[in-house]
Amino acid sequence: MARQLFGTDGIRGVAGQYPLDAQTVFAFGRALGEWAAAHEPGAKVLIGMDTRESGPALAGLVTAGLEREGVPYEFAGVIPTPGVAWLTKTGPYAAGLMISASHNPYQDNGLKVFAHSGYKLPDADELTMEGRILALREENFDTPRAAIPASVAGSGYLGYLASMFPWRLDGWKIVVDCGNGAAYLYAGELLRSLGADVTALHCAPDGRNINQDCGSLHTGHLSAAVRAEGAQIGVAFDGDADRAMFCRASGEMIDGDHVMYVCAADAAERGELKGGDVVATVMSNLGLELALRRR
């Protein structure tokens, strides 16, 4: 059956227009409530969002749908997508919802659902939920309520991220470009807590400037700031902070193949990668890229 709503990363579109119009998003909230109640009876749904101006209105529609189904929920406010995934997995939640359109312009938004596992829903579950949304949107919908104040602090997620660092960052100068997105409350605070001297760019979201000439899609500001500050490294995030681009002290951007190689090699060294297929593939890609650069 061909999909009408869910794409590769949830439901996306222009906020206020189908499939992110009020009636469809309310129906989505009801369908999400049905799914959550069937999989984890009595468990809550966690909701987070990035900094787009349409986020609170969409959250209000979703929570109205959850209330219609009698499913409790909690609101994490502005938080990176990986934060929603981690909190959903480690907390009392049947599902998590991230309201974001990632690197897209502010007019767009999206609805991405995570199961309690912390991973997005299986395709079969998305297809079932889509059928329910399309059926429920034909019914009357409630007047949306305003999004509730954040009731779940992101400090637990920050603590988890800090615990993943095997060393301190004292003496490091780091530039972060938060893209006026979800990273603006987290990236600088995390790195400073580890001892780094942080210069933070584009940390003043106004609902419309997310990803606008900044962040992981527009890295010129990051490169210039790294050179000007004499920083050892720079990092730029996209709107929901599930993607990062890195910059050398020279201002040169580090290609994604290099990042993959470093991560794979480190995992292999620690015995966390079984077999050499991934490392071999990444090294082949890296070798091909370097060969092309030398031409």
N, C-alpha and C positions, 0 to 999 in steps of 0.2 A: 504494500500500500504506500503510495507517495505521501510524503510528509507535507503538511501545509503550514505548520508553525515552527517546529523545532528544526534548527540547523545543526551545524557541527559544534556550536558552543551556546546552546540554549535558544531562546526566542529573542530575536533582535529586530529593530525597526526604528522608525522615527517616533519619538514619544508623542502620544496623542492620536496617532494614526494606526490603523489596523496593521499588525496584530497587537499593538500597544495602545489601543483605544480603551476607554474606561470599561466597557462591557466585557471585552475579552480578558483584560487583566483581572477584573473581579472574578470571572469564570475560572481563570488560572488559579487564583487564590483558593477557590472552592475545590478545584480538582487536586491541588497540592494538599489541601486538608484531607480529602478523601484518601489520597495515597499514603499520607503520613499516619493517619488513624489505622489504616489496614496493616501497615508494616510495623509500627511501634505504638500500640494503643496507649494513650495517655501521655506520650512524649510530646515535647514542644517542637516548634519550627523556629529556627534562627534566621534572622534577616539582617543583611548588611548591604551597603551601597557605596558607590564612589561619590564624587562631588558634583555630579550633574544637577542642574536645577530641577529636572523632572523626577529625580529620585524620591523625594518625600511623597509626592502625589502618587507615584506608582506603589510605594510601600503602603500608603493608606488604602489603596484599592485591594492590594493583596491581603492585608490584615482584615479588611472587611469581609473578604471571601473566607478567610480562615475562621473568623468569628461566626459566620453563617453555619459553618460545619462543626462548630464547637471545639475547635482545635486551638490550644494555647500557643503562644508565640513569645519570643523575646527579640528585641531590636538592638543591634550592635552599633548602629549609626554608620559613620564613615569608617571603613576598614578595608584593607587589601583583600582581594579574592582568596589568596592562600590562608588568610586569617579566618575567613568564614569556613573554609574546608577543615582547618585544624580544630576550630571550636566545635564544629558539628561532630567531628569524630571523637573528641575528648569530652564532650558535654552531654547533657541529657536531651539530645535532640534526635528526632526521627529524620529530619531533613534540614538542610540549610539552603538559603536563597541569597544569591548575590545579584544586586540590581546594578548593572553596568553594561557598557558597550565597549569596554577595553580601550583600544587606541582610536576609536571612531570619534568624530566631532560631537560637540555637546548636544546637538539636536537629537542624536540617536540615543537609544538606551536598550537594555536587554534584561532578560530573566534567566539566570542559570541556577539549576537545582543540583544540590549535592545530597547523596544518601548519607546515612550515619557512618558509612565507611570512610567518608571524606572524599570519595570519588563521585564524578557526575553520574547521573542515572544511566543504567543500561539502556540501549536503544529500544528494547522491547517495552520497558517501562515508560519511556518518553512517548512512544507511539500510543500506548494505552491512555496516558494522561492527555495526549492531544485529542483523542476521541472524546474524552469527557469534557474538555474545555469547549470544543465545538458544539457539543450537545447543551452544556450549561449556559453558554452565551446566548442561547435563544430564550432563556428565562429572564424574568425581571431581576434587576440587580439593585443592591442596597446603595444608599447614599454613602460615598466613601468617607471615612473618618480621617482626621489628620494623623500622620504617623506619630506614634508614641515616642516620648523621649528615650534616648538610648538607655538600656537597662543592663547591658552586658559590656563590661569594660574590656578594652583591648590589652590591658596590662598583662594578662595571662599569656597572650600571644607574644607580646614583646619579651616576656620572661623566657618563653620557650625558645625564641630565636636567639636570645643572648646565650642560652645554655648550649646552643649548637656550636658556638665559637670555641675552638680549642686553645685560644690565646687572647691576650689583651691587645688593644690597638693604641696603647700609649705611644706618643711620638709620631703617629700617623696624621697626615693632613689629607682629608678626603672631601671631595666635592660631590654633592648629590643634587640631581635635578629631579624634583618630584612631579614635574609635569602638571602642577596644579590639580593633582589627582589624589587618590587614596593614600599614597605614600607620605603625604605632607605631615601627617600626625605621627608617623612611625619611623621613617628612615633616619632622620636626624637624631631623634631621641635614642634609638637603638645604638647607633654608632657612638654617640657621646657617652652613653652608659658604659661602653667598652673602652673609653679613654681617648677616642679619636678627637682631633680638632676638625670640626665639620663646618664647611661652607654650604649652606642650603639654598638652592635656586628654585624659583617658581613654587612657592609655598603659600600662595595667597589666592585660593580658589574663590571664584565669584559665581559659580554655577555655569558659566559659559566659556571660561578660558582653559578648561581641561584640554590637554594635548595641543593647545594653540601655540605653534612655533616654539615648542619646548618638549621636554621629556624624551622618550626613547626614539621617537620618530624624527626629531629635530635636534641633533646632538651638537650643533655648532656652538651654542652657549656653553655647554659642558666642556668642550675641548678648550675654548678660550679661557674659561675660569680655572681649569686645572693648571694651565700654563701660568696664568697671572698669579695664582695663589701658591705656586710651587708645590702643588699637591702630589702625592705619590700615585693616586688613583682617583678616578671619577666614575660615577654610576648614574645612569638616567633610567627612570621608570616610565611605564605607560600609565594610562588612566586608572586602572584597577590594580596596578603594582604586582602583576603576575609575570611581568616581562622586564628584563633589565639589559641595558647596553653598557659596556665598560670602556674606560678610556685610560691609556697609559699616561705616565708623567709627561711625556713628550706632547700630549694632546692627540695622539693617534688613537683612533677607535680600534678596539679589539674585536675581531670577527667572531661570529658565533661558533664557527668550527674550532677556534682556539679554546673557547670556553668549554665546549663539549669535550675536547681532548683532555684538558686539565681535570675536569670532573671525573671523566672515565678512568684516566690514569690513576688518580687519587683513590677512587673506589677499588680499582684492581689491586693497588698496593696494600690496601687495608683488608683485602680478601672479601670485599663486599660485592664483587662482580664475578659471576661464575662464567668461565670460558673467556676466550679472547675475541669473540666475534664483534662485540660493540667497539672495543678498543681498535681492532683492526680496521673496521669500517670508518671510524672517526679519523684515524691516522691516514687512511687512504684519501679521505676528503681533504684533510689538511695538506697532505702532500700535493694533491692536484691543485689546490688553491695557490700554494706557494710557487708551484711550477708555472702557473698561469701568470702570477705576479712578476716572475723573472723575465717573461718574454718582452 
